[in-house]
Amino acid sequence: MAVLNKKEEKIAAVLEKLPKKYTDKDFVELFIKLYSKDWGKIKAAYIKQSQDKEPGTIVKMPKPELYLKQLLDNYLTSTKA
């Protein structure tokens, strides 16, 4: 199950609203502002994985902010190809 539905569309929408020179932090902040429900889902998925893990195992999902940055990086890489 995907944590974020229609992620490419949402990432593109956020990028359209950002200035040409933006930081990862700018992207994350605007994403949270525009898609607060999705941000809640991302955080909830991370918390659930953190709580459900067995002691000594690693949480496979990155922290929510890093998750969004990775989605952005993947999106930018795929659109350049």
mmCIF file of the N, C-alpha and C atoms, coordinates in Angstrom:
data_MODEL
# 
_entry.id   MODEL 
# 
loop_
_atom_site.group_PDB 
_atom_site.id 
_atom_site.type_symbol 
_atom_site.label_atom_id 
_atom_site.label_alt_id 
_atom_site.label_comp_id 
_atom_site.label_asym_id 
_atom_site.label_entity_id 
_atom_site.label_seq_id 
_atom_site.pdbx_PDB_ins_code 
_atom_site.Cartn_x 
_atom_site.Cartn_y 
_atom_site.Cartn_z 
_atom_site.occupancy 
_atom_site.B_iso_or_equiv 
_atom_site.pdbx_formal_charge 
_atom_site.auth_seq_id 
_atom_site.auth_comp_id 
_atom_site.auth_asym_id 
_atom_site.auth_atom_id 
_atom_site.pdbx_PDB_model_num 
ATOM 1   N N  . MET A 1 1  ? 0.838  -1.181 0.000   1.00 0.00 ? 1  MET A N  1 
ATOM 2   C CA . MET A 1 1  ? 0.000  0.000  0.000   1.00 0.00 ? 1  MET A CA 1 
ATOM 3   C C  . MET A 1 1  ? 0.882  1.243  0.000   1.00 0.00 ? 1  MET A C  1 
ATOM 4   N N  . ALA A 1 2  ? 0.598  2.143  -0.890  1.00 0.00 ? 2  ALA A N  1 
ATOM 5   C CA . ALA A 1 2  ? 1.363  3.385  -0.974  1.00 0.00 ? 2  ALA A CA 1 
ATOM 6   C C  . ALA A 1 2  ? 0.983  4.312  0.172   1.00 0.00 ? 2  ALA A C  1 
ATOM 7   N N  . VAL A 1 3  ? 1.975  4.960  0.733   1.00 0.00 ? 3  VAL A N  1 
ATOM 8   C CA . VAL A 1 3  ? 1.718  5.915  1.806   1.00 0.00 ? 3  VAL A CA 1 
ATOM 9   C C  . VAL A 1 3  ? 1.074  7.163  1.227   1.00 0.00 ? 3  VAL A C  1 
ATOM 10  N N  . LEU A 1 4  ? 1.486  7.546  0.028   1.00 0.00 ? 4  LEU A N  1 
ATOM 11  C CA . LEU A 1 4  ? 1.020  8.786  -0.586  1.00 0.00 ? 4  LEU A CA 1 
ATOM 12  C C  . LEU A 1 4  ? 0.447  8.491  -1.965  1.00 0.00 ? 4  LEU A C  1 
ATOM 13  N N  . ASN A 1 5  ? -0.835 8.768  -2.147  1.00 0.00 ? 5  ASN A N  1 
ATOM 14  C CA . ASN A 1 5  ? -1.481 8.559  -3.439  1.00 0.00 ? 5  ASN A CA 1 
ATOM 15  C C  . ASN A 1 5  ? -1.248 9.762  -4.340  1.00 0.00 ? 5  ASN A C  1 
ATOM 16  N N  . LYS A 1 6  ? -1.133 9.521  -5.641  1.00 0.00 ? 6  LYS A N  1 
ATOM 17  C CA . LYS A 1 6  ? -0.935 10.562 -6.645  1.00 0.00 ? 6  LYS A CA 1 
ATOM 18  C C  . LYS A 1 6  ? 0.251  11.456 -6.294  1.00 0.00 ? 6  LYS A C  1 
ATOM 19  N N  . LYS A 1 7  ? 1.330  10.840 -5.839  1.00 0.00 ? 7  LYS A N  1 
ATOM 20  C CA . LYS A 1 7  ? 2.468  11.624 -5.363  1.00 0.00 ? 7  LYS A CA 1 
ATOM 21  C C  . LYS A 1 7  ? 3.090  12.485 -6.451  1.00 0.00 ? 7  LYS A C  1 
ATOM 22  N N  . GLU A 1 8  ? 3.157  11.990 -7.695  1.00 0.00 ? 8  GLU A N  1 
ATOM 23  C CA . GLU A 1 8  ? 3.755  12.791 -8.759  1.00 0.00 ? 8  GLU A CA 1 
ATOM 24  C C  . GLU A 1 8  ? 2.967  14.075 -8.998  1.00 0.00 ? 8  GLU A C  1 
ATOM 25  N N  . GLU A 1 9  ? 1.642  13.960 -8.995  1.00 0.00 ? 9  GLU A N  1 
ATOM 26  C CA . GLU A 1 9  ? 0.796  15.136 -9.198  1.00 0.00 ? 9  GLU A CA 1 
ATOM 27  C C  . GLU A 1 9  ? 0.980  16.144 -8.063  1.00 0.00 ? 9  GLU A C  1 
ATOM 28  N N  . LYS A 1 10 ? 1.057  15.641 -6.848  1.00 0.00 ? 10 LYS A N  1 
ATOM 29  C CA . LYS A 1 10 ? 1.192  16.524 -5.690  1.00 0.00 ? 10 LYS A CA 1 
ATOM 30  C C  . LYS A 1 10 ? 2.562  17.185 -5.657  1.00 0.00 ? 10 LYS A C  1 
ATOM 31  N N  . ILE A 1 11 ? 3.592  16.440 -5.990  1.00 0.00 ? 11 ILE A N  1 
ATOM 32  C CA . ILE A 1 11 ? 4.931  17.013 -6.023  1.00 0.00 ? 11 ILE A CA 1 
ATOM 33  C C  . ILE A 1 11 ? 4.993  18.103 -7.096  1.00 0.00 ? 11 ILE A C  1 
ATOM 34  N N  . ALA A 1 12 ? 4.435  17.825 -8.269  1.00 0.00 ? 12 ALA A N  1 
ATOM 35  C CA . ALA A 1 12 ? 4.429  18.811 -9.351  1.00 0.00 ? 12 ALA A CA 1 
ATOM 36  C C  . ALA A 1 12 ? 3.670  20.068 -8.927  1.00 0.00 ? 12 ALA A C  1 
ATOM 37  N N  . ALA A 1 13 ? 2.545  19.896 -8.229  1.00 0.00 ? 13 ALA A N  1 
ATOM 38  C CA . ALA A 1 13 ? 1.758  21.045 -7.781  1.00 0.00 ? 13 ALA A CA 1 
ATOM 39  C C  . ALA A 1 13 ? 2.542  21.903 -6.788  1.00 0.00 ? 13 ALA A C  1 
ATOM 40  N N  . VAL A 1 14 ? 3.271  21.261 -5.904  1.00 0.00 ? 14 VAL A N  1 
ATOM 41  C CA . VAL A 1 14 ? 4.084  22.006 -4.934  1.00 0.00 ? 14 VAL A CA 1 
ATOM 42  C C  . VAL A 1 14 ? 5.200  22.742 -5.666  1.00 0.00 ? 14 VAL A C  1 
ATOM 43  N N  . LEU A 1 15 ? 5.861  22.067 -6.591  1.00 0.00 ? 15 LEU A N  1 
ATOM 44  C CA . LEU A 1 15 ? 6.961  22.695 -7.325  1.00 0.00 ? 15 LEU A CA 1 
ATOM 45  C C  . LEU A 1 15 ? 6.499  23.899 -8.136  1.00 0.00 ? 15 LEU A C  1 
ATOM 46  N N  . GLU A 1 16 ? 5.281  23.853 -8.665  1.00 0.00 ? 16 GLU A N  1 
ATOM 47  C CA . GLU A 1 16 ? 4.741  24.985 -9.428  1.00 0.00 ? 16 GLU A CA 1 
ATOM 48  C C  . GLU A 1 16 ? 4.610  26.233 -8.562  1.00 0.00 ? 16 GLU A C  1 
ATOM 49  N N  . LYS A 1 17 ? 4.350  26.047 -7.283  1.00 0.00 ? 17 LYS A N  1 
ATOM 50  C CA . LYS A 1 17 ? 4.132  27.176 -6.384  1.00 0.00 ? 17 LYS A CA 1 
ATOM 51  C C  . LYS A 1 17 ? 5.427  27.707 -5.756  1.00 0.00 ? 17 LYS A C  1 
ATOM 52  N N  . LEU A 1 18 ? 6.504  26.951 -5.904  1.00 0.00 ? 18 LEU A N  1 
ATOM 53  C CA . LEU A 1 18 ? 7.785  27.368 -5.331  1.00 0.00 ? 18 LEU A CA 1 
ATOM 54  C C  . LEU A 1 18 ? 8.553  28.251 -6.316  1.00 0.00 ? 18 LEU A C  1 
ATOM 55  N N  . PRO A 1 19 ? 9.395  29.166 -5.796  1.00 0.00 ? 19 PRO A N  1 
ATOM 56  C CA . PRO A 1 19 ? 10.256 29.928 -6.709  1.00 0.00 ? 19 PRO A CA 1 
ATOM 57  C C  . PRO A 1 19 ? 11.285 29.009 -7.357  1.00 0.00 ? 19 PRO A C  1 
ATOM 58  N N  . LYS A 1 20 ? 11.944 29.493 -8.410  1.00 0.00 ? 20 LYS A N  1 
ATOM 59  C CA . LYS A 1 20 ? 12.920 28.656 -9.111  1.00 0.00 ? 20 LYS A CA 1 
ATOM 60  C C  . LYS A 1 20 ? 14.032 28.173 -8.198  1.00 0.00 ? 20 LYS A C  1 
ATOM 61  N N  . LYS A 1 21 ? 14.473 29.027 -7.296  1.00 0.00 ? 21 LYS A N  1 
ATOM 62  C CA . LYS A 1 21 ? 15.518 28.625 -6.344  1.00 0.00 ? 21 LYS A CA 1 
ATOM 63  C C  . LYS A 1 21 ? 14.844 28.345 -5.008  1.00 0.00 ? 21 LYS A C  1 
ATOM 64  N N  . TYR A 1 22 ? 14.706 27.087 -4.697  1.00 0.00 ? 22 TYR A N  1 
ATOM 65  C CA . TYR A 1 22 ? 14.076 26.666 -3.446  1.00 0.00 ? 22 TYR A CA 1 
ATOM 66  C C  . TYR A 1 22 ? 14.973 25.638 -2.768  1.00 0.00 ? 22 TYR A C  1 
ATOM 67  N N  . THR A 1 23 ? 14.735 25.454 -1.483  1.00 0.00 ? 23 THR A N  1 
ATOM 68  C CA . THR A 1 23 ? 15.483 24.441 -0.739  1.00 0.00 ? 23 THR A CA 1 
ATOM 69  C C  . THR A 1 23 ? 14.566 23.257 -0.466  1.00 0.00 ? 23 THR A C  1 
ATOM 70  N N  . ASP A 1 24 ? 15.172 22.159 -0.018  1.00 0.00 ? 24 ASP A N  1 
ATOM 71  C CA . ASP A 1 24 ? 14.365 21.002 0.377   1.00 0.00 ? 24 ASP A CA 1 
ATOM 72  C C  . ASP A 1 24 ? 13.406 21.390 1.497   1.00 0.00 ? 24 ASP A C  1 
ATOM 73  N N  . LYS A 1 25 ? 13.887 22.250 2.396   1.00 0.00 ? 25 LYS A N  1 
ATOM 74  C CA . LYS A 1 25 ? 13.059 22.703 3.514   1.00 0.00 ? 25 LYS A CA 1 
ATOM 75  C C  . LYS A 1 25 ? 11.844 23.474 2.998   1.00 0.00 ? 25 LYS A C  1 
ATOM 76  N N  . ASP A 1 26 ? 12.040 24.331 1.991   1.00 0.00 ? 26 ASP A N  1 
ATOM 77  C CA . ASP A 1 26 ? 10.924 25.070 1.388   1.00 0.00 ? 26 ASP A CA 1 
ATOM 78  C C  . ASP A 1 26 ? 9.896  24.102 0.821   1.00 0.00 ? 26 ASP A C  1 
ATOM 79  N N  . PHE A 1 27 ? 10.384 23.067 0.124   1.00 0.00 ? 27 PHE A N  1 
ATOM 80  C CA . PHE A 1 27 ? 9.490  22.075 -0.462  1.00 0.00 ? 27 PHE A CA 1 
ATOM 81  C C  . PHE A 1 27 ? 8.676  21.372 0.617   1.00 0.00 ? 27 PHE A C  1 
ATOM 82  N N  . VAL A 1 28 ? 9.348  20.910 1.668   1.00 0.00 ? 28 VAL A N  1 
ATOM 83  C CA . VAL A 1 28 ? 8.663  20.186 2.744   1.00 0.00 ? 28 VAL A CA 1 
ATOM 84  C C  . VAL A 1 28 ? 7.621  21.085 3.406   1.00 0.00 ? 28 VAL A C  1 
ATOM 85  N N  . GLU A 1 29 ? 7.985  22.324 3.697   1.00 0.00 ? 29 GLU A N  1 
ATOM 86  C CA . GLU A 1 29 ? 7.054  23.247 4.361   1.00 0.00 ? 29 GLU A CA 1 
ATOM 87  C C  . GLU A 1 29 ? 5.817  23.511 3.506   1.00 0.00 ? 29 GLU A C  1 
ATOM 88  N N  . LEU A 1 30 ? 6.011  23.737 2.211   1.00 0.00 ? 30 LEU A N  1 
ATOM 89  C CA . LEU A 1 30 ? 4.862  23.998 1.340   1.00 0.00 ? 30 LEU A CA 1 
ATOM 90  C C  . LEU A 1 30 ? 4.026  22.741 1.147   1.00 0.00 ? 30 LEU A C  1 
ATOM 91  N N  . PHE A 1 31 ? 4.667  21.587 1.054   1.00 0.00 ? 31 PHE A N  1 
ATOM 92  C CA . PHE A 1 31 ? 3.916  20.332 0.935   1.00 0.00 ? 31 PHE A CA 1 
ATOM 93  C C  . PHE A 1 31 ? 3.001  20.163 2.146   1.00 0.00 ? 31 PHE A C  1 
ATOM 94  N N  . ILE A 1 32 ? 3.555  20.388 3.338   1.00 0.00 ? 32 ILE A N  1 
ATOM 95  C CA . ILE A 1 32 ? 2.766  20.247 4.567   1.00 0.00 ? 32 ILE A CA 1 
ATOM 96  C C  . ILE A 1 32 ? 1.589  21.222 4.561   1.00 0.00 ? 32 ILE A C  1 
ATOM 97  N N  . LYS A 1 33 ? 1.836  22.434 4.097   1.00 0.00 ? 33 LYS A N  1 
ATOM 98  C CA . LYS A 1 33 ? 0.777  23.456 4.056   1.00 0.00 ? 33 LYS A CA 1 
ATOM 99  C C  . LYS A 1 33 ? -0.329 23.062 3.074   1.00 0.00 ? 33 LYS A C  1 
ATOM 100 N N  . LEU A 1 34 ? 0.059  22.575 1.908   1.00 0.00 ? 34 LEU A N  1 
ATOM 101 C CA . LEU A 1 34 ? -0.919 22.239 0.866   1.00 0.00 ? 34 LEU A CA 1 
ATOM 102 C C  . LEU A 1 34 ? -1.604 20.893 1.093   1.00 0.00 ? 34 LEU A C  1 
ATOM 103 N N  . TYR A 1 35 ? -0.869 19.950 1.651   1.00 0.00 ? 35 TYR A N  1 
ATOM 104 C CA . TYR A 1 35 ? -1.382 18.587 1.793   1.00 0.00 ? 35 TYR A CA 1 
ATOM 105 C C  . TYR A 1 35 ? -1.247 18.103 3.233   1.00 0.00 ? 35 TYR A C  1 
ATOM 106 N N  . SER A 1 36 ? -1.895 18.794 4.130   1.00 0.00 ? 36 SER A N  1 
ATOM 107 C CA . SER A 1 36 ? -1.757 18.464 5.556   1.00 0.00 ? 36 SER A CA 1 
ATOM 108 C C  . SER A 1 36 ? -2.297 17.068 5.878   1.00 0.00 ? 36 SER A C  1 
ATOM 109 N N  . LYS A 1 37 ? -3.354 16.645 5.196   1.00 0.00 ? 37 LYS A N  1 
ATOM 110 C CA . LYS A 1 37 ? -3.880 15.292 5.448   1.00 0.00 ? 37 LYS A CA 1 
ATOM 111 C C  . LYS A 1 37 ? -2.878 14.232 5.017   1.00 0.00 ? 37 LYS A C  1 
ATOM 112 N N  . ASP A 1 38 ? -2.245 14.438 3.877   1.00 0.00 ? 38 ASP A N  1 
ATOM 113 C CA . ASP A 1 38 ? -1.232 13.492 3.410   1.00 0.00 ? 38 ASP A CA 1 
ATOM 114 C C  . ASP A 1 38 ? -0.026 13.501 4.344   1.00 0.00 ? 38 ASP A C  1 
ATOM 115 N N  . TRP A 1 39 ? 0.338  14.665 4.836   1.00 0.00 ? 39 TRP A N  1 
ATOM 116 C CA . TRP A 1 39 ? 1.441  14.757 5.793   1.00 0.00 ? 39 TRP A CA 1 
ATOM 117 C C  . TRP A 1 39 ? 1.106  13.934 7.037   1.00 0.00 ? 39 TRP A C  1 
ATOM 118 N N  . GLY A 1 40 ? -0.150 14.027 7.484   1.00 0.00 ? 40 GLY A N  1 
ATOM 119 C CA . GLY A 1 40 ? -0.583 13.231 8.630   1.00 0.00 ? 40 GLY A CA 1 
ATOM 120 C C  . GLY A 1 40 ? -0.471 11.741 8.355   1.00 0.00 ? 40 GLY A C  1 
ATOM 121 N N  . LYS A 1 41 ? -0.805 11.321 7.133   1.00 0.00 ? 41 LYS A N  1 
ATOM 122 C CA . LYS A 1 41 ? -0.699 9.906  6.762   1.00 0.00 ? 41 LYS A CA 1 
ATOM 123 C C  . LYS A 1 41 ? 0.756  9.445  6.760   1.00 0.00 ? 41 LYS A C  1 
ATOM 124 N N  . ILE A 1 42 ? 1.641  10.298 6.257   1.00 0.00 ? 42 ILE A N  1 
ATOM 125 C CA . ILE A 1 42 ? 3.065  9.954  6.218   1.00 0.00 ? 42 ILE A CA 1 
ATOM 126 C C  . ILE A 1 42 ? 3.590  9.798  7.639   1.00 0.00 ? 42 ILE A C  1 
ATOM 127 N N  . LYS A 1 43 ? 3.260  10.757 8.498   1.00 0.00 ? 43 LYS A N  1 
ATOM 128 C CA . LYS A 1 43 ? 3.718  10.683 9.884   1.00 0.00 ? 43 LYS A CA 1 
ATOM 129 C C  . LYS A 1 43 ? 3.135  9.466  10.592  1.00 0.00 ? 43 LYS A C  1 
ATOM 130 N N  . ALA A 1 44 ? 1.857  9.179  10.347  1.00 0.00 ? 44 ALA A N  1 
ATOM 131 C CA . ALA A 1 44 ? 1.210  8.030  10.980  1.00 0.00 ? 44 ALA A CA 1 
ATOM 132 C C  . ALA A 1 44 ? 1.860  6.716  10.531  1.00 0.00 ? 44 ALA A C  1 
ATOM 133 N N  . ALA A 1 45 ? 2.195  6.617  9.252   1.00 0.00 ? 45 ALA A N  1 
ATOM 134 C CA . ALA A 1 45 ? 2.845  5.400  8.739   1.00 0.00 ? 45 ALA A CA 1 
ATOM 135 C C  . ALA A 1 45 ? 4.213  5.219  9.391   1.00 0.00 ? 45 ALA A C  1 
ATOM 136 N N  . TYR A 1 46 ? 4.940  6.305  9.553   1.00 0.00 ? 46 TYR A N  1 
ATOM 137 C CA . TYR A 1 46 ? 6.253  6.220  10.190  1.00 0.00 ? 46 TYR A CA 1 
ATOM 138 C C  . TYR A 1 46 ? 6.130  5.796  11.657  1.00 0.00 ? 46 TYR A C  1 
ATOM 139 N N  . ILE A 1 47 ? 5.197  6.410  12.358  1.00 0.00 ? 47 ILE A N  1 
ATOM 140 C CA . ILE A 1 47 ? 4.993  6.081  13.775  1.00 0.00 ? 47 ILE A CA 1 
ATOM 141 C C  . ILE A 1 47 ? 4.569  4.625  13.922  1.00 0.00 ? 47 ILE A C  1 
ATOM 142 N N  . LYS A 1 48 ? 3.668  4.175  13.045  1.00 0.00 ? 48 LYS A N  1 
ATOM 143 C CA . LYS A 1 48 ? 3.213  2.783  13.115  1.00 0.00 ? 48 LYS A CA 1 
ATOM 144 C C  . LYS A 1 48 ? 4.379  1.823  12.908  1.00 0.00 ? 48 LYS A C  1 
ATOM 145 N N  . GLN A 1 49 ? 5.222  2.097  11.918  1.00 0.00 ? 49 GLN A N  1 
ATOM 146 C CA . GLN A 1 49 ? 6.384  1.228  11.689  1.00 0.00 ? 49 GLN A CA 1 
ATOM 147 C C  . GLN A 1 49 ? 7.326  1.264  12.887  1.00 0.00 ? 49 GLN A C  1 
ATOM 148 N N  . SER A 1 50 ? 7.494  2.430  13.470  1.00 0.00 ? 50 SER A N  1 
ATOM 149 C CA . SER A 1 50 ? 8.384  2.554  14.630  1.00 0.00 ? 50 SER A CA 1 
ATOM 150 C C  . SER A 1 50 ? 7.865  1.750  15.814  1.00 0.00 ? 50 SER A C  1 
ATOM 151 N N  . GLN A 1 51 ? 6.565  1.771  16.008  1.00 0.00 ? 51 GLN A N  1 
ATOM 152 C CA . GLN A 1 51 ? 5.973  1.080  17.143  1.00 0.00 ? 51 GLN A CA 1 
ATOM 153 C C  . GLN A 1 51 ? 5.855  -0.425 16.914  1.00 0.00 ? 51 GLN A C  1 
ATOM 154 N N  . ASP A 1 52 ? 5.665  -0.822 15.672  1.00 0.00 ? 52 ASP A N  1 
ATOM 155 C CA . ASP A 1 52 ? 5.457  -2.234 15.363  1.00 0.00 ? 52 ASP A CA 1 
ATOM 156 C C  . ASP A 1 52 ? 6.758  -3.026 15.235  1.00 0.00 ? 52 ASP A C  1 
ATOM 157 N N  . LYS A 1 53 ? 7.881  -2.334 15.191  1.00 0.00 ? 53 LYS A N  1 
ATOM 158 C CA . LYS A 1 53 ? 9.143  -3.051 14.964  1.00 0.00 ? 53 LYS A CA 1 
ATOM 159 C C  . LYS A 1 53 ? 9.562  -3.825 16.205  1.00 0.00 ? 53 LYS A C  1 
ATOM 160 N N  . GLU A 1 54 ? 10.280 -4.876 15.961  1.00 0.00 ? 54 GLU A N  1 
ATOM 161 C CA . GLU A 1 54 ? 10.819 -5.679 17.054  1.00 0.00 ? 54 GLU A CA 1 
ATOM 162 C C  . GLU A 1 54 ? 12.067 -4.991 17.592  1.00 0.00 ? 54 GLU A C  1 
ATOM 163 N N  . PRO A 1 55 ? 12.349 -5.139 18.866  1.00 0.00 ? 55 PRO A N  1 
ATOM 164 C CA . PRO A 1 55 ? 13.559 -4.516 19.422  1.00 0.00 ? 55 PRO A CA 1 
ATOM 165 C C  . PRO A 1 55 ? 14.814 -4.947 18.653  1.00 0.00 ? 55 PRO A C  1 
ATOM 166 N N  . GLY A 1 56 ? 15.648 -3.966 18.335  1.00 0.00 ? 56 GLY A N  1 
ATOM 167 C CA . GLY A 1 56 ? 16.886 -4.253 17.623  1.00 0.00 ? 56 GLY A CA 1 
ATOM 168 C C  . GLY A 1 56 ? 16.768 -4.205 16.111  1.00 0.00 ? 56 GLY A C  1 
ATOM 169 N N  . THR A 1 57 ? 15.561 -4.055 15.572  1.00 0.00 ? 57 THR A N  1 
ATOM 170 C CA . THR A 1 57 ? 15.398 -3.970 14.121  1.00 0.00 ? 57 THR A CA 1 
ATOM 171 C C  . THR A 1 57 ? 15.339 -2.504 13.705  1.00 0.00 ? 57 THR A C  1 
ATOM 172 N N  . ILE A 1 58 ? 15.566 -2.281 12.433  1.00 0.00 ? 58 ILE A N  1 
ATOM 173 C CA . ILE A 1 58 ? 15.616 -0.926 11.890  1.00 0.00 ? 58 ILE A CA 1 
ATOM 174 C C  . ILE A 1 58 ? 14.285 -0.606 11.223  1.00 0.00 ? 58 ILE A C  1 
ATOM 175 N N  . VAL A 1 59 ? 13.798 0.616  11.439  1.00 0.00 ? 59 VAL A N  1 
ATOM 176 C CA . VAL A 1 59 ? 12.593 1.081  10.752  1.00 0.00 ? 59 VAL A CA 1 
ATOM 177 C C  . VAL A 1 59 ? 12.969 1.334  9.299   1.00 0.00 ? 59 VAL A C  1 
ATOM 178 N N  . LYS A 1 60 ? 12.267 0.711  8.368   1.00 0.00 ? 60 LYS A N  1 
ATOM 179 C CA . LYS A 1 60 ? 12.625 0.802  6.950   1.00 0.00 ? 60 LYS A CA 1 
ATOM 180 C C  . LYS A 1 60 ? 12.212 2.132  6.334   1.00 0.00 ? 60 LYS A C  1 
ATOM 181 N N  . MET A 1 61 ? 11.160 2.726  6.838   1.00 0.00 ? 61 MET A N  1 
ATOM 182 C CA . MET A 1 61 ? 10.701 4.003  6.294   1.00 0.00 ? 61 MET A CA 1 
ATOM 183 C C  . MET A 1 61 ? 11.541 5.123  6.901   1.00 0.00 ? 61 MET A C  1 
ATOM 184 N N  . PRO A 1 62 ? 12.021 6.041  6.058   1.00 0.00 ? 62 PRO A N  1 
ATOM 185 C CA . PRO A 1 62 ? 12.774 7.171  6.605   1.00 0.00 ? 62 PRO A CA 1 
ATOM 186 C C  . PRO A 1 62 ? 11.859 8.112  7.391   1.00 0.00 ? 62 PRO A C  1 
ATOM 187 N N  . LYS A 1 63 ? 12.456 8.970  8.181   1.00 0.00 ? 63 LYS A N  1 
ATOM 188 C CA . LYS A 1 63 ? 11.669 9.956  8.926   1.00 0.00 ? 63 LYS A CA 1 
ATOM 189 C C  . LYS A 1 63 ? 10.831 10.759 7.937   1.00 0.00 ? 63 LYS A C  1 
ATOM 190 N N  . PRO A 1 64 ? 9.662  11.262 8.348   1.00 0.00 ? 64 PRO A N  1 
ATOM 191 C CA . PRO A 1 64 ? 8.738  11.924 7.415   1.00 0.00 ? 64 PRO A CA 1 
ATOM 192 C C  . PRO A 1 64 ? 9.362  13.018 6.542   1.00 0.00 ? 64 PRO A C  1 
ATOM 193 N N  . GLU A 1 65 ? 10.193 13.887 7.123   1.00 0.00 ? 65 GLU A N  1 
ATOM 194 C CA . GLU A 1 65 ? 10.809 14.948 6.321   1.00 0.00 ? 65 GLU A CA 1 
ATOM 195 C C  . GLU A 1 65 ? 11.738 14.361 5.265   1.00 0.00 ? 65 GLU A C  1 
ATOM 196 N N  . LEU A 1 66 ? 12.512 13.375 5.659   1.00 0.00 ? 66 LEU A N  1 
ATOM 197 C CA . LEU A 1 66 ? 13.433 12.729 4.730   1.00 0.00 ? 66 LEU A CA 1 
ATOM 198 C C  . LEU A 1 66 ? 12.661 11.965 3.651   1.00 0.00 ? 66 LEU A C  1 
ATOM 199 N N  . TYR A 1 67 ? 11.542 11.375 4.034   1.00 0.00 ? 67 TYR A N  1 
ATOM 200 C CA . TYR A 1 67 ? 10.684 10.664 3.077   1.00 0.00 ? 67 TYR A CA 1 
ATOM 201 C C  . TYR A 1 67 ? 10.248 11.619 1.960   1.00 0.00 ? 67 TYR A C  1 
ATOM 202 N N  . LEU A 1 68 ? 9.804  12.829 2.343   1.00 0.00 ? 68 LEU A N  1 
ATOM 203 C CA . LEU A 1 68 ? 9.380  13.801 1.330   1.00 0.00 ? 68 LEU A CA 1 
ATOM 204 C C  . LEU A 1 68 ? 10.549 14.244 0.467   1.00 0.00 ? 68 LEU A C  1 
ATOM 205 N N  . LYS A 1 69 ? 11.710 14.443 1.063   1.00 0.00 ? 69 LYS A N  1 
ATOM 206 C CA . LYS A 1 69 ? 12.882 14.839 0.290   1.00 0.00 ? 69 LYS A CA 1 
ATOM 207 C C  . LYS A 1 69 ? 13.268 13.750 -0.709  1.00 0.00 ? 69 LYS A C  1 
ATOM 208 N N  . GLN A 1 70 ? 13.153 12.493 -0.293  1.00 0.00 ? 70 GLN A N  1 
ATOM 209 C CA . GLN A 1 70 ? 13.461 11.390 -1.208  1.00 0.00 ? 70 GLN A CA 1 
ATOM 210 C C  . GLN A 1 70 ? 12.447 11.321 -2.346  1.00 0.00 ? 70 GLN A C  1 
ATOM 211 N N  . LEU A 1 71 ? 11.171 11.557 -2.028  1.00 0.00 ? 71 LEU A N  1 
ATOM 212 C CA . LEU A 1 71 ? 10.157 11.588 -3.090  1.00 0.00 ? 71 LEU A CA 1 
ATOM 213 C C  . LEU A 1 71 ? 10.479 12.686 -4.096  1.00 0.00 ? 71 LEU A C  1 
ATOM 214 N N  . LEU A 1 72 ? 10.873 13.845 -3.591  1.00 0.00 ? 72 LEU A N  1 
ATOM 215 C CA . LEU A 1 72 ? 11.239 14.957 -4.473  1.00 0.00 ? 72 LEU A CA 1 
ATOM 216 C C  . LEU A 1 72 ? 12.432 14.577 -5.337  1.00 0.00 ? 72 LEU A C  1 
ATOM 217 N N  . ASP A 1 73 ? 13.466 14.031 -4.733  1.00 0.00 ? 73 ASP A N  1 
ATOM 218 C CA . ASP A 1 73 ? 14.660 13.629 -5.494  1.00 0.00 ? 73 ASP A CA 1 
ATOM 219 C C  . ASP A 1 73 ? 14.307 12.611 -6.575  1.00 0.00 ? 73 ASP A C  1 
ATOM 220 N N  . ASN A 1 74 ? 13.501 11.616 -6.221  1.00 0.00 ? 74 ASN A N  1 
ATOM 221 C CA . ASN A 1 74 ? 13.085 10.597 -7.194  1.00 0.00 ? 74 ASN A CA 1 
ATOM 222 C C  . ASN A 1 74 ? 12.281 11.229 -8.324  1.00 0.00 ? 74 ASN A C  1 
ATOM 223 N N  . TYR A 1 75 ? 11.398 12.148 -7.979  1.00 0.00 ? 75 TYR A N  1 
ATOM 224 C CA . TYR A 1 75 ? 10.574 12.828 -8.986  1.00 0.00 ? 75 TYR A CA 1 
ATOM 225 C C  . TYR A 1 75 ? 11.460 13.628 -9.936  1.00 0.00 ? 75 TYR A C  1 
ATOM 226 N N  . LEU A 1 76 ? 12.388 14.406 -9.368  1.00 0.00 ? 76 LEU A N  1 
ATOM 227 C CA . LEU A 1 76 ? 13.258 15.233 -10.208 1.00 0.00 ? 76 LEU A CA 1 
ATOM 228 C C  . LEU A 1 76 ? 14.143 14.372 -11.100 1.00 0.00 ? 76 LEU A C  1 
ATOM 229 N N  . THR A 1 77 ? 14.621 13.263 -10.583 1.00 0.00 ? 77 THR A N  1 
ATOM 230 C CA . THR A 1 77 ? 15.447 12.348 -11.372 1.00 0.00 ? 77 THR A CA 1 
ATOM 231 C C  . THR A 1 77 ? 14.644 11.744 -12.516 1.00 0.00 ? 77 THR A C  1 
ATOM 232 N N  . SER A 1 78 ? 13.410 11.348 -12.230 1.00 0.00 ? 78 SER A N  1 
ATOM 233 C CA . SER A 1 78 ? 12.596 10.699 -13.267 1.00 0.00 ? 78 SER A CA 1 
ATOM 234 C C  . SER A 1 78 ? 12.130 11.687 -14.335 1.00 0.00 ? 78 SER A C  1 
ATOM 235 N N  . THR A 1 79 ? 11.972 12.959 -13.982 1.00 0.00 ? 79 THR A N  1 
ATOM 236 C CA . THR A 1 79 ? 11.517 13.932 -14.982 1.00 0.00 ? 79 THR A CA 1 
ATOM 237 C C  . THR A 1 79 ? 12.667 14.424 -15.863 1.00 0.00 ? 79 THR A C  1 
ATOM 238 N N  . LYS A 1 80 ? 13.907 14.261 -15.399 1.00 0.00 ? 80 LYS A N  1 
ATOM 239 C CA . LYS A 1 80 ? 15.075 14.661 -16.194 1.00 0.00 ? 80 LYS A CA 1 
ATOM 240 C C  . LYS A 1 80 ? 15.419 13.618 -17.245 1.00 0.00 ? 80 LYS A C  1 
ATOM 241 N N  . ALA A 1 81 ? 15.017 12.386 -16.980 1.00 0.00 ? 81 ALA A N  1 
ATOM 242 C CA . ALA A 1 81 ? 15.388 11.287 -17.889 1.00 0.00 ? 81 ALA A CA 1 
ATOM 243 C C  . ALA A 1 81 ? 14.628 11.350 -19.192 1.00 0.00 ? 81 ALA A C  1 
# 
